[in-house]
Amino acid sequence: MERLNEEISQKKLAKSLNKFLKTTYYTKRKIDRIESNTTYLKFDVVNEV
């Protein structure tokens, strides 16, 4: 995975993802692993009626 905006830091990206997805899963280390293709993005899918 590659960031479209290279100027945003991994820490800021993790903070933004956590805020947007309402989670605390993402950290600078996890973003680094995702970018190096060692792990994958994690999404919780909620099917609301």
Backbone bond lengths (Angstrom), bond angles and torsions (degrees), N, CA, C in turn:
res aa  C-N    CA-C-N  psi(-1)  N-CA   C-N-CA  omega(-1)  CA-C   N-CA-C  phi
1 M - - - 1.441 - - 1.518 108.69 -
2 E 1.284 114.87 146.43 1.451 120.43 -177.21 1.525 108.63 -133.34
3 R 1.318 117.08 136.95 1.466 120.81 178.51 1.518 110.28 -75.06
4 L 1.320 117.36 134.02 1.463 120.71 176.60 1.525 110.17 -69.85
5 N 1.321 116.91 -38.68 1.458 121.99 178.64 1.525 107.90 -102.63
6 E 1.318 116.80 97.28 1.469 121.68 -176.32 1.530 112.61 -68.73
7 E 1.340 117.55 -16.49 1.460 120.34 -177.36 1.527 112.60 -77.21
8 I 1.322 117.31 -20.64 1.461 120.11 179.02 1.531 108.62 -78.21
9 S 1.315 116.30 134.46 1.466 119.82 -178.01 1.529 110.33 -78.62
10 Q 1.311 115.53 162.97 1.465 120.57 178.82 1.526 110.20 -63.01
11 K 1.320 116.61 -36.10 1.462 121.12 179.94 1.531 110.67 -65.49
12 K 1.344 116.52 -44.04 1.466 120.44 178.93 1.525 110.91 -66.87
13 L 1.325 116.39 -38.09 1.460 120.60 178.42 1.528 110.33 -63.30
14 A 1.319 117.19 -44.19 1.465 121.55 178.56 1.524 110.48 -61.58
15 K 1.321 116.40 -43.43 1.466 120.91 -179.94 1.530 110.71 -63.33
16 S 1.323 116.69 -42.20 1.467 121.05 179.58 1.524 111.63 -65.45
17 L 1.332 116.69 -43.66 1.469 120.24 178.35 1.524 111.14 -62.37
18 N 1.322 116.89 -43.16 1.462 120.65 179.58 1.523 111.21 -62.71
19 K 1.326 116.12 -41.03 1.462 120.15 179.77 1.526 110.46 -67.73
20 F 1.326 117.04 -45.52 1.461 121.79 -178.13 1.526 111.88 -65.70
21 L 1.335 116.62 -42.65 1.464 121.44 -177.05 1.527 113.18 -91.63
22 K 1.335 117.03 0.49 1.471 123.11 179.64 1.527 111.35 53.21
23 T 1.332 114.53 56.17 1.460 121.56 -179.20 1.527 108.62 -144.66
24 T 1.311 116.36 174.48 1.469 121.50 174.39 1.524 109.66 -125.04
25 Y 1.318 116.84 20.46 1.465 122.56 -174.59 1.524 113.10 -69.18
26 Y 1.326 117.44 -40.71 1.462 120.95 -171.42 1.525 112.41 -84.44
27 T 1.330 115.03 134.41 1.461 122.79 175.80 1.525 107.43 -132.47
28 K 1.322 116.58 171.72 1.464 120.91 177.85 1.532 109.98 -57.63
29 R 1.316 116.72 -40.78 1.470 121.95 -179.65 1.538 111.31 -64.25
30 K 1.337 117.11 -42.73 1.466 119.66 179.91 1.523 110.91 -67.08
31 I 1.334 117.91 -37.51 1.463 121.24 177.23 1.527 109.14 -62.98
32 D 1.323 117.23 -40.75 1.465 121.43 178.05 1.530 110.53 -61.26
33 R 1.320 117.20 -42.85 1.473 121.20 178.75 1.525 111.33 -65.99
34 I 1.327 116.61 -39.38 1.467 120.38 178.49 1.521 110.00 -64.26
35 E 1.326 117.07 -43.34 1.462 121.01 -179.40 1.526 112.05 -66.74
36 S 1.313 117.26 -28.98 1.465 119.84 179.07 1.533 111.79 -90.70
37 N 1.340 116.12 9.12 1.472 123.11 178.98 1.525 113.11 60.21
38 T 1.338 117.00 28.64 1.453 121.49 176.43 1.525 110.94 -86.03
39 T 1.326 116.22 -26.68 1.466 121.84 179.34 1.521 108.63 -142.68
40 Y 1.314 116.34 177.00 1.455 121.58 -175.76 1.519 110.93 -118.73
41 L 1.322 115.74 161.32 1.456 120.86 173.51 1.519 109.00 -65.34
42 K 1.318 116.42 144.89 1.460 121.38 179.59 1.524 108.34 -113.33
43 F 1.317 115.91 125.73 1.456 120.78 177.36 1.516 108.73 -126.37
44 D 1.315 116.13 137.36 1.456 121.64 172.35 1.521 106.65 -98.51
45 V 1.318 116.49 120.42 1.460 121.02 -178.61 1.515 108.41 -96.46
46 V 1.319 115.40 126.76 1.458 121.30 179.35 1.519 107.70 -117.83
47 N 1.296 115.63 125.67 1.454 120.60 178.96 1.520 107.85 -101.15
48 E 1.324 116.16 100.97 1.461 120.61 -179.37 1.515 109.83 -91.75
49 V 1.316 115.43 139.82 1.463 120.31 -179.38 1.502 109.46 -94.02
